[in-house]
Amino acid sequence: MIKSRQIMKILLFAVLLAAFIGCASSNKKESSGEYFDNSVITAKVKAAIFDESSLKTLEINVETFKGKVQLSGFVDSKQNAELAGRIASQVEGVTSVQNSLALK
């Protein structure tokens, strides 16, 4: 009887420990508020890039995670790649820009 109580206590402790570990936050995932904020930033960056006539027809992808914007895709000149990066960095909420745009 005493051994079964000890085993039950150990099992209960293990279950509670697993539950607490499962609830721990991770830097790899976003909360719903962060996801919404990043979606807004992405939309603003895309709109700002689209407003620039020299960038309007280019294949530029925008992704945002915790305010960090990544630009990818293809541009026709180094100047347009730099321009896209500058435009993205000026958008409210952007903390940094990783410019991975490649020349066609």
C-alpha positions, -999 to +999 in steps of 0.1 A: +000+000+000+028+024+009+047+016-023+016+022-045+012+057-028+049+065-035+045+054-071+013+075-074+032+105-060+060+100-085+036+097-114+017+128-104+049+147-100+061+135-135+027+146-151+028+180-134+065+185-145+056+176-181+027+200-180+049+229-168+076+222-193+049+221-221+037+255-211+071+271-212+074+299-238+097+295-268+115+322-288+108+302-320+070+308-319+049+339-319+019+348-298-013+356-316-006+393-310+029+391-324+016+372-354-009+400-361+017+427-356+041+409-380+013+405-405+006+443-404+044+450-408+046+427-438+016+444-454+030+478-448+064+468-462+048+453-493+027+484-498+057+507-494+077+487-519+048+485-544+044+523-542+079+527-556+076+527-594+109+511-600+101+482-577+064+477-586+070+450-612+097+430-595+094+397-576+100+407-540+088+385-512+085+399-476+084+378-444+084+392-409+092+375-376+093+396-344+098+428-363+127+414-384+119+417-421+134+394-447+133+404-483+138+377-509+132+373-546+147+389-577+155+424-588+170+439-619+197+459-603+218+463-572+204+498-567+168+484-566+179+458-541+193+485-519+163+507-524+139+479-513+160+474-482+159+511-473+122+513-479+116+483-457+138+497-429+117+529-428+084+511-421+071+516-386+076+484-365+106+471-384+135+464-361+159+450-388+160+440-424+178+410-439+180+418-476+184+385-496+173+399-529+192+384-559+199+399-593+181+383-623 
